[in-house]
């Protein structure tokens, strides 16, 4: 039986595809695919790259201007910042919509984790940049996504471990999925307070495998796509990634060394027009095909084909990944295996319906750039001729002098005759005034085709002087509509598919829980608990208008919420927080939870479960009753003190009358004197009593006024606290 043959028994049927047959099928697809080297599409892409770099057209004439207009470069380089900002300004390039109310939290977790895998675990910004720039320039851009397990080997030594520590260490390594090999061990006995114990010195070789999703932007010249493909590569019967790897790389990937050594080295030819056109300088072009002296670094053509072929003889072609190196399939199932999806996603900036290949900015600007180049060359040639006149001369002049044009230079003429008869200037007619309006006209056509004009680039300050802010913003929005359309197509054809494929890879291959930081909190993520989201809708961060316009619209929503809050009761905490969340994100901050508690957060629910204070009306009534009681108590105390004083005065009066009667009986002679003295004393006591009454009345009035003031102050404080505990009103403009 031939090595590497794919055989499957299915009842009485036996299907067999030898490696040679599979290679022949792949070569047939490759020869009739889009993107094949030196094909029409490949040559168009090479020309587009030449125009982007401003390389000569090939029709230049010696002694004439050879300037090349850079319209394509300007359009692409101005469109890129706007497109990249749309995808990356929110910190999340895509969002998964929940399929039910119970799925909202899970959809949010999957969204954050997939975005982290794309943007943080991989160089997501660079991948998007390269794929989008290829799309604008070369009709299509490609991103490859795959799951790869990397093996890490380390040798470590542990000393002085007791048997329990050794067992715990081995259990932890086994739980972590590591393969452990004991390279050496030694046992010794040490004396401790508990007596002699055995300790171990061990040397371990630990092999760990760590898998992750890998993303990279693939150059268009390395991708082959079936001409039958009508859009998405997942529906293409044939897709291939053609690149080069060294013999060392192939052996590290697991291929047999003897097989790799027998492969022919890749022959570098001068016909790789698209690849060489991508180089910005000639030094980058690899034109040296000689042996560098290290056979392990020889480059071999490495191709990954994603092809639909019937290998189980059931009459239905299944998708397989088949690797060929030097047009041979290595031995082993890993190089010819069924797969659930194509590992490449294609981007399109301007979609051609029912076709995989789209249109690029070069398709819109190629003819204009060529026309503008011709106009600019003629303009410069005319300026050169105007500044350097041509001369009509006879045989008396010194031709060397007239062939050299120098400021203040001398032109020699033989003989004594007048100079006018020997030389005459041939003046060129200036055409600057005629060419510049044509150049402006061409620029106007370019702006109409691409949507990139002086308003969007900020290069014309006169626009702001001649119009109002509203009119300028409206003009800016209209000018950016075409760029937004391009961005939407890139999102729908490329970014959306890429995000779904990354989600699918995590669902199939990541079998371990991972703790990641999301919105300021550490959250455990285990894709094994996810469900396949075939009906998932992906939102790309493409908004309408600029940031200022978004903020203005959000403030209008806040005003409407305020009007609907009290009268109708149609706005609750969840609605208010949703608006707050959008406002914070529009302002450029990623974590609204840092500034307010979400109604769905455990902290908020715990706070709401605590006993609530009584309503402000009840609290105010309680404080009034308490103040009234204190007032009545003060009055009763004052009345009691007054009654006591009156009793004391009555007792004093009675005692004085008794003493006076006794004195009258004892000394009749001194009766009048004593009577006068006692009357004076009684009068003085009465005055003191009256003064005391007045003082007590004043004191009572002061206490009553102070109690009333305290009651009023307590009422104000209660009202303020009640107002502070009420739900905050939504933000208003």
Secondary structure, 3 states (H helix, E strand, C coil): CCCCCEEEEECCEEEEECHHHHHHHHHHHHHCEECCCCCHHHHHHHHHHHHHHCCCCCCCCCCCCCCCCCHHHHHHHHHHHHHHHHHHCCCCCEEECCCCHHHHHHHHHHHHHHHHHHHHHCCHHHHHHHHHHHHHHHCCEEEEEEEEEEEEEEEEEEEEECHHHHHHHHHHHHHCCCEEEEEEEEEEEEEECCEEEEEEEEEEEEEEEEEEEEEEEECHHHEEEECCCCCCHHHCCEEEEEEEEEHHHHHHCCCCHHHHHCCCCCCCCCCCHHHHHHCCCHHHCCCCCCCCCCHHHCEEEEEEEEEEECCCCCCCCEEEEEEEECCECCCCHHHEEECCCCCEEEECCECCCCCCCCECHHHHHHHHHHHHHHHHHHHHHHHHHHHCCEEEECCCECHHHHHCCCCCCCCCECCCCCHHHCEEEECCCCCHHHHHHHHHHHHHHHHHHHCCCHHHHCCCCHHHHHCCHHHHHHHHHHHHHHHHHHHHHHHHHHHHHHHHHHHHHHHHHCCCCEEEEECCEEEEECHHHCCCCCCCCEEECCCCCCHHHHHHHHHHHHHHHHHHHCCCCCCCHHHHHHHHHHHHHHCCCCCHHHCCCCCCCHHHHHHHHCCCCCCHHHHHHHHHHHHHHHHHHHHHHHHHHHHHHHHHHHHHHHHHHHHHHHHHHHCCCCHHHHHHHHHHHHHHHHHHHHHHHHHHHHHHHHHHHHHHHHHHHHHHHHHHHHHHHCCCCCCCC
